[in-house]
Amino acid sequence: MSRIAATFARLSGQKALIPYITAGDPHPDLTVELMHGLVDAGADIIELGVPFSDPMADGPVIQRAAERALAHNVSLRDVLKMVAEFRKTNTDTPVVLMGYLNPVVAMGYTEFARAAHAAGVDGVLSVDCPPEESEELATELEAQGIDPIFLLAPTTPEARIVEIARHARGYVYYVSLKGVTGAANLDIADVGRKIARLREHIALPIGVGFGIRDAETARAIAGVADAVVVGSRLVQEIEAATPETARERLTRLVAELKSAIR
């Protein structure tokens, strides 16, 4: 059983908290410390963003995080080294890399999958790799025991939902809003209706992200989904902090979110 599957099994119906941070933000030396802080505060799975120069699905908050990381020349190989360092003292918490396909293509699917497995990566979500184009990468990932994770949107047609259900492993990530990360105007009732529709085809846990900014919205989403994904709000805390206070600010908010979804 994969670490992701084992985590959802351990939760046994409780809702998972999946925080996102960008690797290398605010500084590469802090990323592993922040990852441990997320776990200490209640994270069940960590989504670790791979910085990329053209993050098309991300709003300004995560764009700036990627820019800060890239200013320190953080590459995909550096991100894998961070995961490997994290694994020296944490062998239980799943880590999902979230990013874009270009750095993976540059490394090569086979080499990337092997390196990700060696580092201790559990899942890969490539925002711009649709299921129709994913077979080669998914095959390499699954050969290494890594779950390919896919996005679903409010506009995803039923035929594509069925196709994603066939390819996805671990969990699926439902984007609750039409727009980029950090957008507002979350309609909980509409999300609930869409999740019910997805469950007609998808047996995997369903995580919901985009637009979750506080304990209230996290609690509401936990009422309709299996996992709550929070990114931009956490990255804002990092952006507003100093290097000395980043972990404290981040963990305080994550602990509030975890308490809200229990």
Secondary structure, DSSP 8 states (H G I E B T S, - for coil): --HHHHHHHHHTTS-EEEEEEETTSS-GGGHHHHHHHHHHHT-SSEEEE---S--TT--HHHHHHHHHHHHTT--HHHHHHHHHHHHTT-SSS-EEEEE-HHHHHHH-HHHHHHHHHHHT--EEEETT--GGG-HHHHHHHHHTT-EEE-EE-TT--HHHHHHHHHH--S-EEEE-SSS-TT-----HHHHHHHHHHHHTT--S-EEEESS--SHHHHHHHHTT-SEEEE-HHHHHHHHHS-TTTHHHHHHHHHHHHHHHH-
